[in-house]
Amino acid sequence: MTLNQLADRVVLADPAAVLVGRVFDPDADGPCLVVRRGDELVDITPHGPTSADLLARPDVLDVARHAEGRTWNLHEVVHSTMSGAGGSAHLLAPCDLQVIKAAGVTFVSSMIERVIEERVAGDAARADAIRASLHDIVGTALTVTPGSPEAAAVKQALVEQGLWSQYLEVGIGPDPEIFTKAPVLSAVGVGADVGVLSSSSWNNPEPELVLVAGPDGTAVGATLGNDVNLRDYEGRSALLLGKAKDNNASCAIGPFIRLFDDQFGLTDIATTTITIHVTGNDGFHTEHTGRITDISRPLPTLLAATCGPHHQYPDGFILFTGTSFAPAMDRGEPGMGFTHHDGDIVTIESPHLGLLANTVVKSEAATPWTSGVRTLMHNLATRGLLGTPNGAR
């Protein structure tokens, strides 16, 4: 299957969903803010002009529902995006100036795999043996509430058995892992290539629910994300987390941000499912459906751990909330587990958010990231868009 064959599944069909995003406009040589209305994308850039500005507005829903502007045909833009027609209007990652944060080790299945990575020091060939010995001992013990007295008792028992780990600490301890996933403006959108380092031999996609928060830390919407991960690097040392997580094209977000409203909010998104498919040119295929209800910490807890009196984000933030997908099946030589091959197509889909699809390449071969904050500000200034929008807070 090609990306273009997935185009009709990118946009959430629900006509009541308020979907905002960003489109690269070749005529403006820069990004425009858009909202989906029926079969059209309406340009609402003057009400931004950045995604961060738009989502900080107290009247963002009113703007998204009623603001007028020029239009693009939705289906033409999506098909141009998925076919890689760079000279046409195409979708970008729907965020811009927001800081891209991530919560780690929020699902038990993923937590066990992190412990395995640590114990084998990033050597995939040793993972199966460790997995067999750890899963029953650790997995059945972790039905406790993180940070609770029961969790503290489990910790003590595991310490006495010599099984404690830094990943168990953030998995069931009082403090979740919150880290910076990627620099501002570095995320790629639907249809783009995602990258893994050529030096990595053990890596995987991480399909995640992504919350979008305003400057006050309140979630205003949600989207999908791929927190591409290099298991061998992080397994060698947790201090290599930056190398494992933050590389060229290693963060995909999209396709649109679904704004929360009276009909759909944080409580509703907490019950969604996320399905991932990985399809390779070698005939390999795997899929997994994860339920957000299986997350170990409530979504409001993760938001509060990210932003509050201890840390502020004046431009808002994007929060990856963790993954339940930790592939252990062999792809090739027995005992070596799963790793990406060039050309893999990764699709991440939710019935409430649409579909994010990308092709895997080496980070060194992905399109270089050359357009940062200075480029964006210069472009917006040239277009006469750098003013304080009416209604911004």
N, C-alpha and C positions, 0 to 999 in steps of 0.2 A: 504493500500500500504506500502511495506517495502522500506528501503533505497536502497537495492540491485535492486529493480525493477526500480529505478530512474537512475541507473548507466549510461544508454545509453544517457541520456539527460544532463549529467554533463558537457561534453566538447562541446564547441561551434563548430558547424559543419563547419563554414566558413573556408575553407582551406587557405584563404589569411590572416586570423588573426594571429598575432604573439603572442603566448601564452607562458609565462614563469611561472614557479612555483618551488615548493620544494617537494622532495620525501624523505621519510625516508628510508635509505638503511640499512637493517639488517646486511649486511656484513661489512659495515663501522661503524655500530652502531651510525649513525648520518645522518644529512641531506645532500642532493645533490641538486644542481640547475639544472633544466631541462627546455627544450623548446620542445613544441609539433611540430613534423614534420610528417604529415600524420598520420599513425597508430603507431608511435613510440614516446617515450620520450627520448630525447638525453641529456646525462649528459654533462653540460657545467660548472661544478663546478670549474675547474682550471681557468676559466675566471672571477670568483667572488672573493673569494669563498663564500661570503654571498650575499643575495638578495640586501642588501644595497650597497655593492660594485658594483655589476653588474649594478644596475640601476643608479649609479653615473657615469658610463662610457659614454663618448660622442659617442662611437661607439657601444652602446648596441644593436642597431638594426642589425648592421653588424654581431656582435657576435652571436646574436640569430638566424640569418638566415643561417650562414655559419660555425660556429664552429663545430668541429667533436668531438665525444666521444662515449663511450659505450652506449647501448640503452636498454630500457625496452619496452615491449609491452604496449601501451597506455591502451588498454581495460582491460588487466589483472590487471594493477595497479589500475585503476578506480574501477573495481569490487572488488578487495581486500580491497580497501578503504571503499567502501560502505557496505561490508559484515563484516567489523570489524576484518579482518584477520591480527592481529597485527604482526604476525611473518613474513609477506611478505612485499615487498616494497609497500608503501602507501603514498598518498598525505598528505602534511602538509599545514598549512596556508602559502600562498606564500610570506609573508614578514618575516623579522627577526629583524634586528637591528633598523629599522625605528621606530620613536615614533608614537604611535597610538593616533591621535587626532580626535575630533568630533565637528561638528557644530550642534547646537541645534535650535529648533524652526524656521525652515526655510520653513515650509509649513503652510498655514493658518489653515488647518484642525487639524494638530498636535498642533499648538499654542493654539487653543481654548480648546483642551483637557488638555493642561498643565495648563491653567487658571482654568479649572474645578477642576483638582487635587488640586491646591492650595486652592481654595475656600471651598472644602469639607475636606481639611486637610487629604487627603489620604483615606477617607471613601467612598468606592465604592457605598454603599447603598444610598448615597445622591446625586450621580452624575447626575442621570436623571433629577431631578428637576432643578438643576443648569444649566444643558446643555440646557434645553428648554428656560430658561430665558436669557441665554447669547448668544446663537448662532446668532439670528437675530440682536441683538444690536451690538455685536462685529464683527461677520463674515462679514456683509455687509459693515462695515466701513473700512475693511482692504484690499481694493483693491488699496492701495497707495504704492508708492515706498518707501522702508525703508530708513530712514534718510533724506527724502525730506521735504520741507516746508509743503507740504500737510499732511505728516505723523505727523509732529509736531503739526499741527492744530487738527488732529484727537486725538492725545494724550491729548491735552488741553481739548477737549470736553469730553473725557472719564474720565479725572481727575475730571472735574466738576460734572460728574454723579456718582462719586465714584466707577468707574469701572476699574481704572488703575491697572496694575499688573506688576511684574518683568518680566513675560513672554511676555507681550506686549512690554515691553521696548526693549528686544532683538529681538522681532519679527518685529517691525516696526521702532525702534529707530536707531540711527546712527551706533551703534556697534553691530555686531552679537555675539552670544554666541559661543565661542571656548573653549573647555575643553579637558583634557587628558582622553581618554576613558579607556585605559588599559595599563599595563606595557609592555615594550619591551619583545617580545618572548612569551607573555601569550596568544595570539590569537589561537583558534583552527580552523581547516580547515574543508573542506567538509567531511561529513560522521561521524564526531565526535559528541559527546554529547555536548549540550549547557545547562548551568545551571541557575536556579533561586533559591534564598535562600528559605530554608524551612520555614522561618518565614514570607515570603511574601504571602499575599492572593489576591493581585491585581497586575498583571504583564502582560507583552506582548512582542512579538518580534517587532523589528523595522527594516524592510527591507530597505537597503540604497545603493545608489551608493557610492562607495569608490574610491577616487582619490589617486594615488600614485605619490609622488613628490620627486625629487632629492634634494640635499643639497642647491641648489639655489632657491628652492621654485617652480620650473617649473614642471607642471604635465607631467609625462612620460608615464602614463598608468592608467588603471582603473580596478576595480574588484567589487565584491559584498560583502556586509556585513550584519550581524545581530547584531544590537546594543541592546542586551537584556536589558530590562528596568523594574524596580520595581516601579510601579506607586504609591503604598501606601507609600513607603519610601520618594520619592521625594515630594509627595503631603503633607506629614507632615511638611517638611521643605526643602527648596532648599539647605540648608547646608548639607543635607544628600545625595547630588548628588553622591558623591563617593560611598556610600553604595548602592545606587540605580543602579549604572552603572558598578561598578568594583568589580566583584566577580569571584570565580573560574568558568572558562568556560563560562563567560558571554559575550564573544566577539568572533564571528565567521567571518572569512574572506576567500574568495575563489570563485571558485576553482583555477583559474589561474589569473595572471595579464595580461591583454591585453595591449601590448605596443602600444603607439600612433605612427603613421607613416604617410606617404604622403596620404594614402587612408582613414585614420580614426584617428580623433584627438578630442580635447576637445570640439570643436563645434558640432561634430557628437554625442558624448556621451551625450551632453546636451539635445538631442532630444529623447533619448531612453525611454523605459518604463521598469518598474520593477513590476513583479507580484508575490504576496505571496499567498501561500496556507498553511493553518494550518489544519491538520487532526488528530483527537484524537481517542483513543481506545474506547471512549464512543459513537462513531458515529458522533461526532461534525465535521463540516467542514465549513471553511470560506475562502474566497479569495478576493483579492483586487488588482487592477492594478493602479499604480501611474505613472504619467508622470513627468519627470524631468523638462519639460518646465513650470510646475506649481510652481517651486521653487521661493521663494520671492527675493533672491539675486543671481546674476550671479555667476557661479562657479569660475571665476577668482577673484571675490570680496572675496569669502570665502578663496581661496588660499592666497591672499594678507593679509587678516586679520590674517592668521595663521603664515606666515613666511615673514620676511622682515627686515628692519633696527631695528624693535622693538624686533625681536626674530628670532634666527637662529636654524637650525637643521642640523648639519654637517653630520648626517647619513641619511638624508632624513626623510620623514614622510608619514604616512597614514592618510587620511582625510575622515571620514564619513561625508556625506553632508546633512544628515537630512532625515526624513521620512514623507510621507503623510499618512501612515497607523496608525490610532488611533482607534482600534476596540471598539465599544460601544454596540454591540449586547450582549444580555444576554446569558450566558452559564450556565444553571442551574436555580437557584432561581431568580425570576423576580426582576429587579432593581439592580442586583449585577454586571451586565456587563460581560465582557470577562476577563478571566484569564487562564493561562496555567494549564494543567494537566500533570502529569508524563506520558511520552510516546508519547506526541504530536510530530508529524513529521512536521517540518517547511521547506518549500521549497521556495526559493527566486530565481527568474529566469528573465533573460533579453535576448532579441534576439541578443544583441551585446556582452554578457559576459558569457553566459552559465548558469549553475544552481548550487546553493549552497543549500545543504540539511543537516539538523541536527535533532537529537532527543532530546527532552527536558527531563532533569532530575533535581533533586535537586543539587545545587552547591556542597553541602557537599558529595554527592554521585558520582559526576563526577570524572574522573581520576585526581588525584592531579597533580598540576603543579610543577614539580621537576627539569626540565632542563632549566636553565637560561643562562645568558651570560657566566659565568665561564665554565659551561659544554660545551657550544658550542665552546669556544675558545680552551679549552683543546682538544676536539675532532678534530678540524681543525688542531691544532698543531701536534697532534699525526699522522695525515694523511699527514703532510708535506705541508699543503695548506696555511699557514699564510705568504704570501709574498704580496708585492704591485703588483696587476695585471697590465699587460701592457695596457696602454690606460686609466687607471683610472684617474679621475680628483680630 
